[in-house]
């Protein structure tokens, strides 16, 4: 992915698999706001929403979670928990190197802080106590949605 300063809704849709309408809906419902909101033009139309590269990373993760069956309210709680409980944005919790890392096991999300504490993101008030073998968990990462190369022709 070539990094740009801002991405249009169409570019974000292509990179995430979300539709431009979903992005518009997420913006209107305040699930995910673009870096640059649309505004009315002199001709009576609207400019396109614009997203930063960090926004695109977060949207790739949210789109992946959505495809895995995570509901909109659950995504909203995840973003609020990261912000309000841990003081980080989603991009700071994907991959290594941030103040925490998100992990996924089936349909459960966990967060491990730099000091090694592990939290269930549905109930983040207290760290989990790990006894015995660790869970088979994998880090949550941003993945670019693969584009479809063309229509599939089916023979009857």
C-alpha positions as CSV (number, residue, x, y, z in Angstrom):
1,X,0.0,0.0,0.0
2,X,1.5,3.4,-1.0
3,X,1.2,5.8,1.9
4,X,-0.6,9.0,1.2
5,X,-1.5,12.0,3.4
6,X,-5.2,11.3,3.0
7,X,-7.4,8.6,1.4
8,X,-10.8,9.2,-0.2
9,X,-13.8,7.0,0.8
10,X,-13.5,5.1,-2.5
11,X,-9.8,4.3,-1.8
12,X,-10.6,3.3,1.8
13,X,-13.5,1.1,0.5
14,X,-11.1,-0.6,-1.9
15,X,-8.5,-1.2,0.9
16,X,-10.9,-2.4,3.6
17,X,-13.7,-4.2,1.8
18,X,-16.2,-1.8,3.4
19,X,-18.5,0.1,1.1
20,X,-18.6,3.9,0.8
21,X,-22.2,3.7,2.2
22,X,-20.9,1.8,5.3
23,X,-18.2,4.5,5.9
24,X,-20.9,7.1,5.6
25,X,-23.2,5.2,8.0
26,X,-20.3,4.7,10.5
27,X,-19.5,8.5,10.3
28,X,-23.2,9.5,10.8
29,X,-23.5,7.1,13.8
30,X,-20.2,8.3,15.2
31,X,-18.6,4.8,15.2
32,X,-15.7,6.1,13.1
33,X,-15.2,9.7,12.0
34,X,-13.0,10.6,9.0
35,X,-10.1,12.9,9.5
36,X,-11.7,15.4,7.2
37,X,-15.5,15.5,7.2
38,X,-17.5,16.1,4.1
39,X,-18.7,19.6,3.5
40,X,-21.1,21.3,1.1
41,X,-19.7,22.7,-2.1
42,X,-20.8,25.8,-3.9
43,X,-22.4,23.6,-6.5
44,X,-24.7,22.0,-3.9
45,X,-22.9,18.7,-3.6
46,X,-20.5,17.4,-0.9
47,X,-16.8,16.8,-0.8
48,X,-15.6,13.2,-0.1
49,X,-14.6,12.1,3.4
50,X,-10.8,11.9,3.8
51,X,-9.0,9.4,6.0
52,X,-5.4,9.3,7.3
53,X,-3.2,6.3,6.9
54,X,-3.7,5.5,10.6
55,X,-7.5,5.7,10.0
56,X,-7.1,3.2,7.2
57,X,-5.2,0.7,9.4
58,X,-8.0,1.0,12.1
59,X,-10.7,0.6,9.5
60,X,-9.0,-2.5,8.1
61,X,-9.1,-4.1,11.6
62,X,-12.7,-3.0,12.2
63,X,-13.8,-4.4,8.8
64,X,-12.0,-7.7,9.5
65,X,-13.8,-7.9,12.9
66,X,-17.1,-7.0,11.3
67,X,-16.6,-9.9,8.8
68,X,-15.9,-12.2,11.7
69,X,-19.3,-11.4,13.1
70,X,-18.5,-8.6,15.6
71,X,-21.6,-6.4,16.0
72,X,-21.5,-2.6,15.6
73,X,-22.2,-2.1,19.4
74,X,-19.3,-4.5,20.2
75,X,-17.0,-2.5,17.9
76,X,-18.1,0.7,19.6
77,X,-17.4,-0.8,23.0
78,X,-13.9,-2.0,21.9
79,X,-13.0,1.5,20.7
80,X,-14.4,3.1,23.8
81,X,-12.6,0.6,26.1
82,X,-9.3,1.3,24.3
83,X,-9.8,5.0,24.6
84,X,-11.4,5.3,28.1
85,X,-9.8,2.5,30.0
86,X,-6.3,2.1,28.4
87,X,-5.9,5.6,26.8
88,X,-4.9,4.3,23.4
89,X,-6.3,4.3,19.9
90,X,-6.9,1.1,18.0
91,X,-3.8,1.6,15.8
92,X,-1.6,1.6,18.9
93,X,-2.9,-1.8,19.9
94,X,-2.4,-3.7,16.6
95,X,0.9,-5.3,15.8
96,X,3.9,-5.0,18.1
97,X,5.6,-2.0,19.6
98,X,2.6,-0.1,21.0
99,X,1.7,0.3,24.7
100,X,-0.5,-2.8,24.3
101,X,-1.3,-5.5,21.8
102,X,-4.7,-6.9,20.9
103,X,-5.1,-10.7,20.5
104,X,-7.9,-12.7,19.1
105,X,-9.0,-16.2,20.1
106,X,-12.2,-17.3,18.2
107,X,-14.6,-14.4,18.9
108,X,-12.8,-13.2,22.0
109,X,-10.4,-10.2,22.1
110,X,-7.7,-9.9,24.7
111,X,-5.2,-7.1,25.3
112,X,-1.6,-7.6,26.7
113,X,0.1,-4.5,28.1
114,X,3.8,-3.9,27.8
115,X,4.2,-5.0,31.4
116,X,2.7,-8.4,30.5
117,X,-0.8,-8.0,32.1
118,X,-3.6,-9.7,30.0
119,X,-7.1,-8.3,29.9
120,X,-10.4,-9.7,28.4
121,X,-11.7,-6.7,26.4
122,X,-15.3,-7.6,27.3
123,X,-14.5,-7.2,31.0
124,X,-11.3,-5.1,31.2
125,X,-11.6,-3.9,34.8
126,X,-9.2,-6.6,36.1
127,X,-6.2,-8.4,34.5
128,X,-6.6,-12.2,33.9
129,X,-4.7,-14.7,35.9
130,X,-3.0,-17.1,33.6
131,X,-2.3,-20.6,35.0
132,X,-0.7,-23.4,33.0
133,X,-0.3,-23.2,29.3
134,X,-1.0,-19.9,27.5
135,X,-4.0,-19.7,25.2
136,X,-3.3,-20.2,21.5
137,X,-3.7,-16.5,20.7
138,X,-2.7,-14.5,17.7
139,X,-2.1,-10.8,17.4
140,X,-4.8,-8.8,15.7
141,X,-3.3,-7.1,12.7
142,X,-4.4,-4.8,9.9
143,X,-4.8,-6.6,6.6
144,X,-5.5,-5.1,3.2
145,X,-8.6,-6.6,1.7
146,X,-7.8,-8.4,-1.5
147,X,-9.6,-7.0,-4.5
148,X,-11.7,-9.2,-6.7
149,X,-10.1,-9.6,-10.1
150,X,-13.3,-10.0,-12.0
151,X,-16.7,-11.7,-12.1
152,X,-16.8,-15.4,-11.7
153,X,-18.5,-17.1,-14.6
154,X,-20.5,-20.2,-13.6
155,X,-21.7,-22.9,-15.9
156,X,-25.1,-24.3,-15.3
